[in-house]
Amino acid sequence: ARVPPRGPWAALGLSKVVEVELPPLAPDDAARLLARRAARPFYRRDFGVVTVGAGSGASGGSGGNAGEPLPLDGELLGILAACPLALKLGGSRGLLKGVLA
């Protein structure tokens, strides 16, 4: 007879747990996961992308839209997929989770 799980495993109820190997995420999927789980928005300056504004005032800012967060779209996902961190993680869900913790 099966004994119901106790402690933190009690939420599983009488479910059977099996080991399943998950392949690494595709670069776009890893970038999407990274973007959605990040604790803060991403900015162009986070990736060394410099934008030159139309006016160069004495405000000390870099001008343009450098101060605005990047929307979760194809541009941000492309930047994230090509960044050194994403390449080093190689789509590993466990490593991504550790980075985002």
C-alpha positions as a Markdown table, in Angstrom:
| # | Residue | x | y | z |
|---|---|---|---|---|
| 1 | Ala | 0.0 | 0.0 | 0.0 |
| 2 | Arg | 1.2 | 3.5 | -0.8 |
| 3 | Val | 1.7 | 5.9 | 2.1 |
| 4 | Pro | 0.6 | 9.4 | 1.4 |
| 5 | Pro | 3.5 | 11.8 | 1.1 |
| 6 | Arg | 4.3 | 14.0 | 4.1 |
| 7 | Gly | 5.8 | 17.5 | 4.7 |
| 8 | Pro | 6.5 | 19.5 | 1.5 |
| 9 | Trp | 5.6 | 16.6 | -0.6 |
| 10 | Ala | 2.0 | 16.4 | 0.7 |
| 11 | Ala | 0.8 | 18.8 | -2.1 |
| 12 | Leu | 1.5 | 16.0 | -4.6 |
| 13 | Gly | -1.3 | 13.9 | -3.0 |
| 14 | Leu | -1.3 | 10.4 | -4.4 |
| 15 | Ser | 0.4 | 11.5 | -7.7 |
| 16 | Lys | 3.2 | 9.4 | -9.0 |
| 17 | Val | 6.5 | 11.3 | -9.6 |
| 18 | Val | 8.6 | 10.1 | -12.5 |
| 19 | Glu | 11.9 | 11.4 | -13.8 |
| 20 | Val | 11.7 | 13.1 | -17.2 |
| 21 | Glu | 14.7 | 14.6 | -19.0 |
| 22 | Leu | 14.0 | 18.0 | -20.4 |
| 23 | Pro | 16.1 | 19.2 | -23.4 |
| 24 | Pro | 17.6 | 22.7 | -23.2 |
| 25 | Leu | 15.4 | 25.6 | -24.2 |
| 26 | Ala | 15.8 | 27.1 | -27.6 |
| 27 | Pro | 17.7 | 30.5 | -27.5 |
| 28 | Asp | 14.4 | 32.4 | -28.1 |
| 29 | Asp | 12.6 | 30.5 | -25.4 |
| 30 | Ala | 15.4 | 31.0 | -22.9 |
| 31 | Ala | 15.4 | 34.7 | -23.7 |
| 32 | Arg | 11.7 | 34.9 | -23.2 |
| 33 | Leu | 11.9 | 33.1 | -19.9 |
| 34 | Leu | 14.7 | 35.4 | -18.8 |
| 35 | Ala | 12.8 | 38.5 | -19.8 |
| 36 | Arg | 9.6 | 37.4 | -18.1 |
| 37 | Arg | 11.2 | 36.3 | -14.8 |
| 38 | Ala | 13.7 | 39.2 | -14.4 |
| 39 | Ala | 13.2 | 41.3 | -11.3 |
| 40 | Arg | 13.3 | 44.6 | -13.2 |
| 41 | Pro | 12.9 | 45.8 | -16.8 |
| 42 | Phe | 15.8 | 45.8 | -19.2 |
| 43 | Tyr | 17.3 | 48.9 | -20.7 |
| 44 | Arg | 19.5 | 49.4 | -23.7 |
| 45 | Arg | 22.3 | 50.5 | -21.4 |
| 46 | Asp | 22.2 | 47.0 | -19.8 |
| 47 | Phe | 23.6 | 45.6 | -23.0 |
| 48 | Gly | 26.0 | 48.4 | -24.0 |
| 49 | Val | 23.7 | 49.6 | -26.7 |
| 50 | Val | 24.2 | 53.3 | -27.0 |
| 51 | Thr | 21.6 | 55.4 | -28.7 |
| 52 | Val | 22.3 | 58.9 | -29.9 |
| 53 | Gly | 19.5 | 61.4 | -29.3 |
| 54 | Ala | 18.6 | 64.1 | -31.8 |
| 55 | Gly | 19.6 | 66.8 | -29.3 |
| 56 | Ser | 22.7 | 66.8 | -27.1 |
| 57 | Gly | 21.7 | 68.9 | -24.2 |
| 58 | Ala | 23.7 | 69.4 | -21.0 |
| 59 | Ser | 21.4 | 67.2 | -19.0 |
| 60 | Gly | 24.0 | 64.5 | -18.7 |
| 61 | Gly | 21.7 | 61.8 | -20.2 |
| 62 | Ser | 22.6 | 59.8 | -23.3 |
| 63 | Gly | 19.5 | 61.1 | -25.2 |
| 64 | Gly | 17.1 | 59.2 | -27.3 |
| 65 | Asn | 15.1 | 56.4 | -25.7 |
| 66 | Ala | 18.1 | 55.1 | -23.6 |
| 67 | Gly | 16.2 | 55.8 | -20.4 |
| 68 | Glu | 13.1 | 53.9 | -21.3 |
| 69 | Pro | 12.7 | 50.2 | -20.6 |
| 70 | Leu | 12.7 | 47.9 | -23.6 |
| 71 | Pro | 9.3 | 46.3 | -24.3 |
| 72 | Leu | 9.1 | 42.5 | -24.4 |
| 73 | Asp | 9.3 | 42.2 | -28.1 |
| 74 | Gly | 11.5 | 40.7 | -30.8 |
| 75 | Glu | 14.2 | 43.3 | -30.4 |
| 76 | Leu | 14.7 | 42.5 | -26.7 |
| 77 | Leu | 14.5 | 38.8 | -27.2 |
| 78 | Gly | 17.1 | 39.0 | -29.9 |
| 79 | Ile | 19.4 | 41.1 | -27.7 |
| 80 | Leu | 18.9 | 38.6 | -24.8 |
| 81 | Ala | 19.4 | 35.5 | -26.9 |
| 82 | Ala | 22.8 | 36.9 | -28.1 |
| 83 | Cys | 24.0 | 38.2 | -24.8 |
| 84 | Pro | 27.0 | 36.4 | -23.2 |
| 85 | Leu | 25.0 | 35.3 | -20.2 |
| 86 | Ala | 22.3 | 33.5 | -22.3 |
| 87 | Leu | 25.0 | 31.9 | -24.4 |
| 88 | Lys | 26.8 | 30.6 | -21.3 |
| 89 | Leu | 23.6 | 29.2 | -19.8 |
| 90 | Gly | 22.9 | 27.2 | -23.0 |
| 91 | Gly | 19.2 | 27.0 | -22.4 |
| 92 | Ser | 19.5 | 25.1 | -19.2 |
| 93 | Arg | 16.3 | 25.7 | -17.2 |
| 94 | Gly | 18.0 | 25.0 | -13.9 |
| 95 | Leu | 20.8 | 27.5 | -14.6 |
| 96 | Leu | 18.3 | 30.1 | -15.7 |
| 97 | Lys | 16.3 | 29.6 | -12.5 |
| 98 | Gly | 19.5 | 30.0 | -10.4 |
| 99 | Val | 20.4 | 33.2 | -12.2 |
| 100 | Leu | 16.9 | 34.6 | -11.7 |
| 101 | Ala | 16.7 | 33.7 | -8.0 |
